[in-house]
Every structure is written in structure tokens, then in C-alpha cells.
Amino acid sequence: MAAPKKAVAPKRAAKTSAPPKAVARKTSASGTPAKATARKPTPAKKTAPAKKAAPAAVTPAKGTSAKATPAKTAPAKAPPTKAAPAKPPRNESHTALVRRARRINRELGEVYPYAHPELDFENPFQLVVATVLSAQTTDLRVNQTTPALFGKYPTPEDLAAANPEEVEEILRPTGFFRAKTKSVIGLSRALRDDFGGEVPGRLEDLVKLPGVGRKTAFVVLGNAFGRPGITVDTHFQRLVRRWQWTDRTEPDKIEAAIGGLFPKSEWTMLSHHVIFHGRRICHARKPACGACPIAPLCPAYGEGETDPEKAQKLLKYEKGGFPGQRLNPPQSYLDAGGIPAPPLGAPATSAPAPGAPASAAPAPGSPSPEAG
């Protein structure tokens, strides 16, 4: 019995192996089973699109690699940052900051070797009064007003005894004339009563005078007594922040921060250099970046007009051929091409500075938010 069982086993194996062959032949020969078998390959055909989808997936992958090329051009957008190599690193060390700040001051000294206080004065009394009057107006307007004031009240004693209404009428062109009249008469009385009619040469004494703050005191100390001081006016505040010398906004903190970058012997001329540059080139609203001599050192380069020809038209005072602030400027300023300001009521004149286009000068004493 074992032999037939062994014989049956091969037949079953043959049957099991035969149908697949027969199915293969039927699928190729007969149409009806072919339909049934065609349904079975249908999943295969469905997978075929899936396999074709794989190459489609490869295509996006190639696309992504192609898109990666523009992504590589994103660093190519770095040229803007490279275009301003002067921009200091965020982690600029104190030593690097000191070097950069002092280099800027040296180069400004070469551009403005004739920098000076732009208020007309002949003695400390005239300077302290003129500086008080310069608040909220231009130095030009003050210089056009003080000749009449000092002509009538030449000494602290004279101004201390003046009729306030008469002084107000003289100071009216400077704006805020009532408050300014009160300050100049008050400080004149303090000079007469407390300092023997003489302007004191110490900071702690000057700031006690009516209308005199640290800024005014340093103007007087630096320019009337030759004692170092930093004048933190609106131009100075704007420029030192643009140059990233400090991020302070309070004048006394700015004064302390900048004073730590320079030796005391440079403080007074540093103030003149910065203020001169702020009035002539690095304006508040539209800096003339394309005509700036320290552009390679300026982190804020590009905030203003960078086209050299257009920037040249923005220059002011001797750089643009306009009259300056003083009616009686120093000879060094005149030798450098500076033009004296006209007296109050006189027509303004202008002459183009070397290399600068000729343009009309502003009306005498016309208010300007940048020229203070």
C-alpha cells in the first residue's frame, strides 16, 4: 500500500504544478480566461503606475536639487553685507571699537581741519549767552541776532539791568524769546551777584547759571577756557549712534560713553568734527552717503543717498557752496572756502565749492531742523 500512496503523491504534485502552466497558456491563448487573468495583472498594472510614480518622485527630487542651486545663490545675496564691509561685527570688542572710533575722528580732522564753534563770540560772556539762545534754533539765526543784543548790553551788568520787554523784542527772531529773555537776564544777574561779573571756568559753577546745562557748560569750557569737554547736541547724538559708538540716548550717558573712547585732550575738537560732519554731510533726514569721506568706516552706510552725483547736491555750507553759520568766522575757515553768513535782513549769496554744483542758498536765517 505504501507504493500506490507514493504514486498518488507525484500526481498531486503534478496537478498542483500543472495548473499554473495551463493558466499561463490559457492566458496567452484563450480570451475568456485571459479576462480573468487580465483582472489579476490589473493590480500589477496598478502597481506599474506606482512604479512610474517612483520616477516621478525622483523628478521632484532632481527638481529639489535644482532648487538647491537657487538656495546656494541665497548666500550669494551676501554681497549686500559684503558691500558694507565697514559694518562692525555684533561682538566687536572694546579695543576694536576704540580703534575704529579714533580712526573716524582722525579722518574727520583731515576733512575739517578748520572746525570751530559756529557761534560768533568775543569773550566768555558772549559765548554763554549765545549758546543759551541757540536752543531750538540755528546758530545762524543766533549770530544774526546777537550783534544787536551785545551792542546794547555789552556786559553782564548791563544785561542784568535791562528791561525784559526790550530784550524780548531783540530776541524774538530766535524763537521762545520770552523764556530765553528770562534765562539770559537771570544768568547775567547771577554773574553780577555771585561771580563778580565774570563767567566762571568750572563746570559745577556754570551749571548753576539759569538756562545753562552740561552741553552749554562744555561749549564754554572748551572754547572760551580751553578745557576739554564733549558737546552732546542733536548732531552729536545722531552720529555717534549711527557709527555704533554707543546705543545710549541720554546726553549724560552718551557723554560718558564717548569720553571713554578718546583721551580728554581730543574731546573739544572731537565735538567740532562730529558736529561739522553732521551739519554738512551726515544729515538727519537724508545723509549724503555717496559723498561721505568716511563711508568705508560707517556701519550706517546706505541709509542715505549713495549715488555720488545725487549725494553731492545734498551737501551744505562750504561743502556745497552755501554760506556758513558765522558772520565772522575764523580765517582758517575762509581760507578753506567757507563763506560768511549774511547779517540779518541781508540777501544771501552762494558760490559753488570746488567740485560741487552751484545752487541757490537758503534765505538768511531760514529755520532748518538739521542746521541747529
C-alpha positions as CSV (number, residue, x, y, z in Angstrom):
1,M,0.0,0.0,0.0
2,A,2.9,2.4,0.5
3,A,3.8,2.2,-3.2
4,P,0.4,3.5,-4.5
5,K,0.5,6.3,-1.9
6,K,3.8,7.4,-3.2
7,A,2.4,7.2,-6.8
8,V,-0.5,9.4,-5.8
9,A,1.7,12.0,-4.3
10,P,3.5,12.7,-7.5
11,K,0.2,13.1,-9.4
12,R,-1.0,15.6,-6.9
13,A,2.3,17.4,-7.2
14,A,1.9,17.3,-10.9
15,K,-1.6,18.7,-10.7
16,T,-0.5,21.4,-8.4
17,S,2.3,22.4,-10.7
18,A,0.3,21.9,-13.9
19,P,-2.5,24.4,-13.4
20,P,-0.1,27.3,-13.2
21,K,1.3,26.2,-16.6
22,A,-2.2,25.7,-18.0
23,V,-3.2,29.1,-16.7
24,A,-0.2,30.6,-18.3
25,R,-1.1,29.0,-21.7
26,K,-4.8,29.9,-21.3
27,T,-3.9,33.5,-20.6
28,S,-2.0,33.6,-23.8
29,A,-4.4,31.5,-26.0
30,S,-8.0,31.8,-24.9
31,G,-9.8,35.1,-24.4
32,T,-12.2,34.2,-21.6
33,P,-9.7,33.1,-19.0
34,A,-7.5,35.8,-20.3
35,K,-10.1,38.2,-18.9
36,A,-9.8,36.6,-15.5
37,T,-6.1,36.6,-15.7
38,A,-6.2,40.1,-17.0
39,R,-8.0,41.1,-13.8
40,K,-5.2,39.6,-11.8
41,P,-2.5,41.5,-13.6
42,T,-4.6,44.6,-13.2
43,P,-3.2,45.1,-9.7
44,A,0.2,44.7,-11.4
45,K,-0.8,47.4,-13.9
46,K,-1.9,49.5,-10.9
47,T,1.5,48.9,-9.4
48,A,3.1,49.8,-12.7
49,P,1.8,53.4,-12.4
50,A,3.0,53.3,-8.8
51,K,6.4,52.3,-10.1
52,K,6.2,55.1,-12.7
53,A,5.3,57.3,-9.8
54,A,8.6,56.5,-8.3
55,P,10.5,58.1,-11.2
56,A,8.0,60.9,-10.9
57,A,9.1,61.2,-7.3
58,V,12.7,61.2,-8.5
59,T,11.9,64.1,-10.8
60,P,10.9,66.3,-7.9
61,A,14.0,65.1,-6.1
62,K,16.0,66.4,-9.1
63,G,13.9,69.5,-9.0
64,T,14.7,69.9,-5.4
65,S,18.4,69.6,-6.2
66,A,17.8,72.1,-8.9
67,K,16.1,74.4,-6.4
68,A,19.0,73.8,-4.1
69,T,21.0,75.8,-6.6
70,P,18.9,78.9,-6.0
71,A,19.3,78.1,-2.4
72,K,23.0,78.2,-2.9
73,T,22.5,81.6,-4.5
74,A,20.9,82.8,-1.2
75,P,24.4,83.1,0.3
76,A,25.1,84.9,-3.0
77,K,22.8,87.6,-1.5
78,A,25.6,88.1,1.0
79,P,27.2,90.7,-1.4
80,P,24.9,93.3,0.2
81,T,26.5,92.5,3.5
82,K,29.9,92.3,1.8
83,A,29.1,95.6,0.1
84,A,29.2,97.2,3.5
85,P,32.4,95.6,5.0
86,A,32.6,98.6,7.4
87,K,29.7,97.1,9.3
88,P,31.3,96.1,12.6
89,P,30.6,92.6,14.0
90,R,28.0,92.4,16.7
91,N,30.6,91.1,19.0
92,E,33.0,94.0,18.3
93,S,35.5,94.2,21.1
94,H,36.0,97.4,23.1
95,T,39.5,97.6,21.7
96,A,38.3,97.3,18.1
97,L,35.6,99.9,18.8
98,V,38.2,102.4,20.2
99,R,40.4,101.9,17.2
100,R,37.5,102.4,14.8
101,A,36.2,105.5,16.6
102,R,39.6,107.2,16.8
103,R,40.3,106.5,13.1
104,I,37.0,108.1,12.2
105,N,37.9,111.2,14.3
106,R,41.4,111.4,12.6
107,E,39.9,111.3,9.1
108,L,37.2,113.9,10.1
109,G,40.1,116.0,11.3
110,E,41.7,115.8,7.9
111,V,38.4,116.8,6.2
112,Y,37.6,119.6,8.7
113,P,40.9,121.0,9.9
114,Y,39.2,124.4,10.3
115,A,36.3,123.0,12.5
116,H,35.3,125.6,15.1
117,P,32.4,126.6,17.3
118,E,29.8,128.1,14.9
119,L,28.6,130.8,17.3
120,D,30.1,134.3,17.0
121,F,31.6,135.5,20.2
122,E,34.4,137.7,21.5
123,N,34.5,136.7,25.2
124,P,33.1,134.0,27.6
125,F,30.1,136.2,28.4
126,Q,29.0,136.4,24.8
127,L,29.6,132.7,24.2
128,V,27.5,131.6,27.2
129,V,24.6,133.9,26.2
130,A,24.8,132.9,22.5
131,T,24.8,129.2,23.5
132,V,21.7,129.6,25.6
133,L,20.0,131.4,22.7
134,S,20.9,128.6,20.3
135,A,18.4,126.2,21.8
136,Q,15.6,125.3,19.3
137,T,17.0,127.5,16.5
138,T,20.1,127.7,14.2
139,D,23.5,129.1,15.1
140,L,23.0,131.3,12.0
141,R,19.9,132.9,13.5
142,V,21.6,133.5,16.8
143,N,24.6,135.1,15.1
144,Q,22.3,137.4,13.2
145,T,20.6,138.4,16.4
146,T,23.4,138.8,19.0
147,P,25.1,141.9,17.4
148,A,22.1,144.0,18.4
149,L,21.9,142.4,21.8
150,F,25.6,142.9,22.7
151,G,25.6,146.3,21.0
152,K,23.1,147.5,23.6
153,Y,24.1,145.3,26.5
154,P,27.8,144.5,26.3
155,T,28.4,143.3,29.9
156,P,26.6,141.1,32.4
157,E,25.8,144.2,34.5
158,D,24.2,145.9,31.5
159,L,22.0,142.9,30.6
160,A,21.2,142.2,34.3
161,A,19.6,145.7,34.5
162,A,17.9,145.5,31.1
163,N,14.1,146.0,30.5
164,P,12.8,142.5,29.7
165,E,10.4,143.8,27.1
166,E,13.2,145.4,25.2
167,V,15.3,142.2,25.3
168,E,12.3,140.2,24.2
169,E,11.9,142.3,21.1
170,I,15.6,141.8,20.2
171,L,15.4,138.0,20.8
172,R,12.1,137.5,19.0
173,P,13.7,136.1,15.8
174,T,15.4,133.2,17.8
175,G,12.0,131.8,19.0
176,F,10.9,131.1,22.5
177,F,12.1,134.6,23.1
178,R,10.3,135.1,26.5
179,A,11.9,132.1,28.1
180,K,15.3,133.0,26.6
181,T,15.0,136.5,27.8
182,K,14.3,135.3,31.3
183,S,17.4,132.9,31.1
184,V,19.9,135.5,29.8
185,I,18.8,138.2,32.2
186,G,18.9,135.7,35.0
187,L,22.3,134.3,34.2
188,S,23.6,137.9,33.9
189,R,22.3,138.7,37.3
190,A,23.9,135.6,38.7
191,L,27.3,136.5,37.1
192,R,27.0,140.1,38.5
193,D,25.9,139.0,42.0
194,D,27.8,135.7,42.5
195,F,30.9,135.8,40.3
196,G,31.8,139.5,40.2
197,G,30.6,139.9,36.6
198,E,32.9,137.2,35.3
199,V,32.0,133.8,33.7
200,P,33.3,131.0,36.0
201,G,35.6,128.5,34.4
202,R,34.4,125.4,36.4
203,L,31.6,123.0,35.3
204,E,30.0,122.9,38.8
205,D,29.7,126.7,38.7
206,L,28.5,127.1,35.2
207,V,25.6,124.6,35.5
208,K,24.2,126.8,38.4
209,L,23.5,129.6,36.0
210,P,19.9,129.9,34.7
211,G,19.5,128.2,31.3
212,V,22.9,126.6,31.4
213,G,23.2,122.8,31.3
214,R,26.1,120.5,30.8
215,K,26.1,120.9,27.0
216,T,26.3,124.7,27.3
217,A,28.9,124.5,30.0
218,F,31.2,122.2,27.9
219,V,30.8,124.6,24.9
220,V,32.0,127.5,27.2
221,L,34.7,125.5,28.9
222,G,36.2,124.0,25.7
223,N,36.0,127.2,23.5
224,A,36.4,130.0,26.0
225,F,38.7,128.5,28.6
226,G,40.5,125.7,26.6
227,R,39.3,123.0,29.0
228,P,38.3,119.7,27.4
229,G,34.6,118.9,27.1
230,I,32.2,116.9,24.9
231,T,29.3,118.8,23.4
232,V,26.4,116.4,23.1
233,D,24.0,118.2,20.8
234,T,21.4,116.7,18.4
235,H,24.1,116.2,15.6
236,F,26.5,114.5,18.0
237,Q,23.8,112.2,19.4
238,R,22.7,111.2,15.9
239,L,26.1,110.4,14.5
240,V,27.6,108.5,17.4
241,R,24.6,106.2,17.3
242,R,24.9,105.8,13.5
243,W,28.6,104.9,14.0
244,Q,27.6,102.5,16.8
245,W,29.9,104.1,19.2
246,T,27.1,103.8,21.8
247,D,23.4,102.9,21.9
248,R,22.7,105.3,24.8
249,T,20.1,108.0,24.3
250,E,20.5,110.2,27.4
251,P,23.0,113.0,26.8
252,D,24.9,112.5,30.0
253,K,25.3,108.7,29.3
254,I,26.4,109.5,25.7
255,E,28.9,111.9,27.1
256,A,30.3,109.3,29.5
257,A,30.4,106.5,26.9
258,I,32.2,108.6,24.2
259,G,34.5,110.1,26.7
260,G,35.8,106.6,27.5
261,L,36.8,106.1,23.8
262,F,39.0,109.2,23.5
263,P,41.7,111.0,25.6
264,K,40.5,114.2,27.2
265,S,42.8,116.3,25.1
266,E,40.7,115.3,22.0
267,W,37.2,115.9,23.4
268,T,36.7,119.5,22.3
269,M,37.9,119.0,18.7
270,L,36.1,115.7,18.5
271,S,32.9,117.6,19.2
272,H,33.6,120.1,16.5
273,H,34.5,117.4,13.9
274,V,31.3,115.4,14.6
275,I,29.0,118.4,14.6
276,F,30.6,119.8,11.4
277,H,30.1,116.5,9.7
278,G,26.5,116.2,10.9
279,R,25.6,119.7,9.5
280,R,27.4,119.3,6.2
281,I,27.1,115.7,5.1
282,C,25.6,113.2,7.6
283,H,22.2,114.9,7.8
284,A,19.3,113.7,9.9
285,R,16.8,113.1,7.1
286,K,18.9,112.4,4.0
287,P,22.6,111.7,4.7
288,A,24.8,112.2,1.7
289,C,26.4,108.7,1.9
290,G,27.8,108.9,-1.6
291,A,29.8,112.0,-0.8
292,C,30.9,110.9,2.7
293,P,34.7,110.7,3.2
294,I,34.4,108.1,6.0
295,A,31.9,105.9,4.2
296,P,34.2,102.8,4.4
297,L,34.2,103.1,8.2
298,C,30.5,103.8,8.7
299,P,28.2,100.9,9.7
300,A,25.2,103.0,8.6
301,Y,26.4,103.5,5.0
302,G,23.4,103.2,2.7
303,E,20.8,104.9,4.9
304,G,21.1,107.9,2.7
305,E,21.8,108.7,-0.9
306,T,24.7,106.6,-2.2
307,D,24.8,107.9,-5.8
308,P,27.8,110.3,-5.8
309,E,26.2,112.9,-8.1
310,K,22.9,113.0,-6.2
311,A,24.7,113.0,-2.9
312,Q,26.9,115.9,-4.0
313,K,23.7,118.0,-4.3
314,L,22.8,117.4,-0.7
315,L,26.0,119.0,0.7
316,K,25.7,122.1,2.8
317,Y,27.8,125.2,3.8
318,E,31.3,125.3,2.4
319,K,31.0,121.7,1.1
320,G,28.0,122.7,-1.0
321,G,28.9,126.3,-1.7
322,F,26.5,127.8,0.8
323,P,27.2,130.5,3.4
324,G,28.2,129.2,6.8
325,Q,26.7,129.8,10.2
326,R,29.0,132.7,11.4
327,L,29.1,136.3,10.3
328,N,32.7,136.5,11.5
329,P,34.2,133.0,11.0
330,P,37.9,132.2,11.7
331,Q,40.3,132.9,8.9
332,S,41.1,129.2,8.5
333,Y,37.5,128.6,7.6
334,L,37.6,131.4,5.0
335,D,40.9,130.0,3.6
336,A,39.2,126.7,3.2
337,G,36.5,128.2,1.0
338,G,33.9,128.9,3.7
339,I,31.5,131.8,3.1
340,P,30.5,134.1,5.9
341,A,26.8,134.2,6.8
342,P,25.0,137.4,5.8
343,P,23.7,139.8,8.5
344,L,20.0,139.7,9.5
345,G,17.9,141.0,6.6
346,A,20.7,141.0,4.1
347,P,20.4,138.9,0.9
348,A,22.1,135.6,1.0
349,T,24.9,134.8,-1.5
350,S,26.3,131.4,-2.5
351,A,29.2,130.2,-4.5
352,P,29.8,126.6,-5.5
353,A,32.5,124.9,-3.6
354,P,35.2,123.1,-5.7
355,G,33.6,120.2,-7.4
356,A,30.2,121.0,-6.1
357,P,27.2,122.1,-8.3
358,A,26.0,125.7,-7.9
359,S,22.6,126.0,-6.3
360,A,20.6,128.7,-4.6
361,A,21.4,129.4,-0.9
362,P,18.6,129.3,1.7
363,A,17.1,132.6,2.9
364,P,19.0,134.3,5.7
365,G,18.3,132.6,8.9
366,S,15.7,130.3,7.4
367,P,14.9,127.6,10.0
368,S,16.3,124.2,9.4
369,P,15.8,121.2,11.6
370,E,19.2,119.9,10.8
371,A,21.3,123.1,11.0
372,G,21.0,123.8,14.7
